[in-house]
Amino acid sequence: MGNRIVSVDIFRGMTIVLMILVNTPGTWSSVYAPFLHAEWHGYTPTDLVFPFFLFIVGTSISFSYKNKTASLGTYKKITMRSLKLIGLGLFLGAFTLSFPFFKDFADIRFPGVLQRIGVVFFFASILFINTNWKTLAAISAFVLIGYWLLMVFVPVNGMESTLERAPNNLANYLDLKVLGTHMWKADYDPEGLLSTIPAIVSALLGILTGLILTSKQVKKATILMGLGGLFLILGHVWDLIFPINKALWTSSFVLVTAGWANLVLALIYYLTDVKKIQFGSLFRYAGANAIILYFFSSFISKILGMIKVEENTSLHGWLFQSIYIHDFMSMQMSSLLYALTVVGFYVLLGYVLHKKGIFVKV
């Protein structure tokens, strides 16, 4: 399994690097279009990053829990890891520099990236150790179709449902009713409650890919490419009646992103396993400590934004303005160079941790 795990680590590392890159521009007012999320329907390269990570969470589950039994000890380990991820996410959402270092309860955002990873990991792991691949595939199909029916055909507060950003959008409506002020925006949250259910399928599809990688199949890269192409076709056809949308994590979005994930992983697998080409070591180092690197990048970025150098200028803003803004380059390029510097720092940190044999398990 060595090379297979290496290919997965490289993919995971690429994903975490992209997550940090798109989350830490020099200024959000000047960002190249591919590094921004789609405004609502549709998708950009940036919209692939988070589902890629959930997909690789599933692939990793198929490696890590392949020989695990449905025992109390296994459930305890899964639960503890999920709670740690959720706890780290809640900490990021609640932290502030003002004593007592936590926001007022009403202002704390409950959902988040790490929280969703924790929930998805929990359910995907439990399902994996208790079912076979056929059941996982059936559950995935059932959830995606069921979510489509719920979102499109269930009336909301006496009104016909909509997939637009509106009060009669079922996912947004439920988030507002349950979460209240604890959301990213006043009317919706991209990591909301209902949309987390199809996000679990992103991991389940990753598990199925992991099972292919650990199987005795010969042409694994070809199978993954075929599967990726099939998911892309199905997702784009479904997009005609159930638009691709990251904020809602629509079923078409799940299929399209899983399609791209399979194609990218197939390429990495082909290069590393079939052709025995050595590359991507830095990504592999970052992938080995992906969660902790993401947490630190988010935490430090938040602190830099909170520390004030001047009345209306944060330390982040001061660094960007002082070092990266020049007359000979555009603001978009300056913003990207800042993000690349941040990425370089965390890739270097991943390299140092890996060389010292430090692997932080969350």
ZAMARGU-4260 file (C-alpha; in steps of 0.2 Angstrom, whole numbers, plus 5000, padded with zeros to 4 digits):
<rodrens>
0) 5000/5000/5000 | 5015/5011/5001 | 5014/5020/4984 | 4995/5021/4985 | 4996/5030/5002
5) 5009/5041/4995 | 4998/5046/4980 | 4984/5050/4992 | 4996/5060/5003 | 5001/5070/4988
10) 4983/5073/4983 | 4979/5078/5001 | 4994/5090/5002 | 4989/5098/4986 | 4971/5101/4993
15) 4977/5108/5009 | 4989/5120/5000 | 4975/5126/4989 | 4964/5128/5004 | 4977/5139/5012
20) 4980/5148/4996 | 4962/5153/4992 | 4959/5158/5011 | 4973/5170/5013 | 4974/5183/4999
25) 4983/5199/5002 | 4966/5208/5000 | 4949/5201/4996 | 4945/5216/4985 | 4958/5210/4972
30) 4958/5192/4969 | 4960/5183/4952 | 4943/5175/4947 | 4949/5157/4948 | 4953/5160/4966
35) 4936/5165/4971 | 4920/5155/4974 | 4906/5156/4962 | 4893/5169/4968 | 4879/5156/4969
40) 4876/5143/4955 | 4891/5136/4945 | 4908/5132/4951 | 4926/5139/4950 | 4942/5129/4953
45) 4941/5136/4971 | 4924/5127/4973 | 4933/5111/4971 | 4945/5112/4985 | 4934/5108/5000
50) 4925/5094/4992 | 4942/5087/4987 | 4947/5087/5005 | 4931/5078/5010 | 4934/5065/4996
55) 4951/5062/5002 | 4945/5060/5020 | 4934/5046/5013 | 4949/5038/5004 | 4959/5039/5019
60) 4946/5030/5029 | 4946/5016/5017 | 4965/5014/5021 | 4964/5017/5040 | 4949/5007/5044
65) 4950/4993/5032 | 4954/4980/5046 | 4944/4988/5060 | 4929/4980/5067 | 4913/4988/5073
70) 4918/4988/5092 | 4916/5000/5106 | 4935/5004/5105 | 4933/5009/5087 | 4918/5019/5089
75) 4926/5028/5104 | 4941/5033/5093 | 4930/5039/5079 | 4920/5049/5091 | 4934/5057/5099
80) 4943/5062/5083 | 4926/5069/5077 | 4924/5079/5093 | 4942/5086/5092 | 4939/5092/5074
85) 4922/5100/5079 | 4930/5108/5094 | 4945/5115/5084 | 4932/5123/5072 | 4921/5130/5086
90) 4937/5138/5094 | 4942/5146/5078 | 4924/5153/5076 | 4924/5159/5094 | 4941/5166/5097
95) 4945/5184/5099 | 4960/5194/5106 | 4949/5204/5119 | 4947/5196/5136 | 4940/5183/5140
100) 4946/5179/5122 | 4929/5173/5116 | 4915/5182/5107 | 4898/5184/5115 | 4889/5168/5113
105) 4876/5176/5101 | 4890/5180/5089 | 4898/5163/5088 | 4897/5154/5071 | 4893/5136/5075
110) 4896/5128/5057 | 4912/5129/5049 | 4925/5119/5038 | 4933/5109/5053 | 4915/5106/5060
115) 4909/5099/5044 | 4925/5088/5042 | 4922/5081/5059 | 4904/5077/5056 | 4907/5070/5039
120) 4922/5059/5046 | 4911/5052/5059 | 4896/5046/5048 | 4907/5040/5034 | 4918/5030/5046
125) 4903/5022/5055 | 4895/5018/5038 | 4912/5011/5031 | 4915/4999/5045 | 4897/4992/5046
130) 4893/4990/5027 | 4900/4984/5011 | 4904/4994/4995 | 4887/4990/4987 | 4878/4997/5002
135) 4889/5013/5002 | 4884/5016/4984 | 4866/5013/4987 | 4866/5025/5002 | 4875/5038/4992
140) 4862/5037/4978 | 4848/5037/4990 | 4855/5053/4999 | 4858/5062/4983 | 4841/5059/4976
145) 4832/5062/4992 | 4841/5079/4994 | 4836/5084/4977 | 4818/5080/4981 | 4818/5089/4997
150) 4826/5105/4990 | 4816/5106/4975 | 4798/5099/4979 | 4796/5102/4998 | 4786/5119/5001
155) 4795/5131/5013 | 4785/5141/5025 | 4769/5140/5014 | 4779/5145/4998 | 4785/5136/4983
160) 4803/5131/4986 | 4818/5139/4977 | 4836/5136/4975 | 4841/5154/4975 | 4847/5163/4990
165) 4830/5167/4997 | 4819/5164/5013 | 4810/5150/5004 | 4826/5140/5001 | 4824/5125/5012
170) 4842/5123/5017 | 4844/5142/5021 | 4827/5142/5030 | 4831/5127/5042 | 4848/5135/5046
175) 4840/5151/5050 | 4827/5142/5061 | 4839/5131/5070 | 4855/5141/5071 | 4848/5159/5072
180) 4863/5171/5073 | 4876/5158/5074 | 4878/5158/5055 | 4891/5165/5043 | 4879/5176/5035
185) 4862/5183/5041 | 4852/5172/5029 | 4863/5157/5025 | 4879/5147/5030 | 4889/5137/5016
190) 4893/5124/5030 | 4875/5123/5035 | 4865/5109/5043 | 4855/5101/5029 | 4869/5103/5016
195) 4881/5093/5027 | 4871/5077/5023 | 4876/5077/5004 | 4893/5082/5010 | 4894/5065/5018
200) 4892/5057/5001 | 4908/5066/4995 | 4917/5056/5008 | 4908/5040/5004 | 4913/5042/4985
205) 4931/5044/4991 | 4929/5028/5001 | 4924/5019/4985 | 4939/5026/4976 | 4950/5020/4991
210) 4943/5003/4989 | 4947/5002/4971 | 4965/5008/4975 | 4967/4994/4988 | 4959/4981/4977
215) 4967/4968/4966 | 4962/4977/4950 | 4976/4979/4938 | 4971/4995/4928 | 4966/5006/4943
220) 4971/5022/4935 | 4959/5018/4920 | 4945/5013/4931 | 4947/5029/4941 | 4947/5040/4925
225) 4932/5031/4919 | 4923/5033/4936 | 4928/5052/4936 | 4921/5054/4918 | 4905/5046/4923
230) 4902/5057/4938 | 4906/5072/4928 | 4893/5068/4915 | 4880/5064/4927 | 4883/5079/4938
235) 4883/5091/4923 | 4867/5083/4916 | 4859/5084/4934 | 4864/5102/4934 | 4851/5106/4921
240) 4837/5103/4934 | 4847/5104/4951 | 4861/5117/4948 | 4879/5114/4954 | 4880/5125/4970
245) 4893/5124/4983 | 4884/5134/4996 | 4870/5121/4995 | 4881/5107/4992 | 4869/5101/4978
250) 4869/5083/4972 | 4875/5088/4955 | 4890/5097/4964 | 4894/5081/4974 | 4895/5071/4958
255) 4905/5085/4948 | 4918/5087/4962 | 4920/5068/4964 | 4922/5067/4946 | 4936/5079/4946
260) 4944/5072/4961 | 4944/5054/4953 | 4953/5061/4938 | 4966/5071/4948 | 4969/5056/4959
265) 4970/5044/4944 | 4983/5055/4936 | 4994/5056/4952 | 4992/5037/4955 | 4997/5034/4937
270) 5013/5044/4938 | 5018/5038/4955 | 5012/5019/4955 | 5012/5015/4936 | 5026/5025/4929
275) 5036/5026/4946 | 5039/5045/4944 | 5045/5053/4960 | 5037/5070/4962 | 5026/5080/4974
280) 5037/5077/4990 | 5033/5094/4997 | 5014/5091/4995 | 5016/5074/5003 | 5024/5083/5018
285) 5010/5095/5019 | 4997/5081/5017 | 5004/5071/5032 | 4999/5085/5044 | 4985/5093/5034
290) 4973/5097/5048 | 4985/5105/5059 | 4992/5115/5045 | 4975/5121/5040 | 4971/5125/5058
295) 4987/5135/5061 | 4984/5145/5045 | 4967/5149/5049 | 4971/5154/5067 | 4986/5165/5063
300) 4977/5173/5049 | 4963/5178/5061 | 4976/5185/5074 | 4984/5195/5060 | 4968/5202/5055
305) 4963/5207/5074 | 4980/5215/5079 | 4979/5234/5075 | 4994/5243/5069 | 4984/5259/5066
310) 4966/5264/5069 | 4960/5256/5053 | 4974/5245/5048 | 4977/5227/5054 | 4994/5219/5055
315) 4989/5209/5040 | 4984/5224/5030 | 5000/5233/5035 | 5011/5219/5030 | 5002/5217/5013
320) 5003/5236/5010 | 5021/5238/5016 | 5029/5223/5007 | 5018/5217/4992 | 5010/5233/4984
325) 5021/5240/4970 | 5018/5251/4955 | 5025/5238/4943 | 5012/5225/4947 | 4993/5224/4948
330) 4984/5222/4965 | 4978/5205/4960 | 4996/5199/4958 | 5001/5208/4974 | 4987/5199/4983
335) 4992/5182/4975 | 5010/5184/4980 | 5005/5187/4998 | 4995/5171/4998 | 5009/5161/4990
340) 5021/5168/5004 | 5009/5161/5017 | 5007/5144/5007 | 5026/5143/5006 | 5028/5146/5025
345) 5016/5131/5029 | 5023/5120/5016 | 5040/5123/5024 | 5032/5120/5041 | 5025/5103/5035
350) 5042/5099/5028 | 5051/5102/5045 | 5037/5092/5054 | 5039/5078/5042 | 5058/5077/5043
355) 5057/5077/5062 | 5045/5063/5062 | 5031/5074/5070 | 5014/5069/5064 | 5000/5078/5074
360) 4984/5067/5075 | 4968/5076/5078
</rodrens>
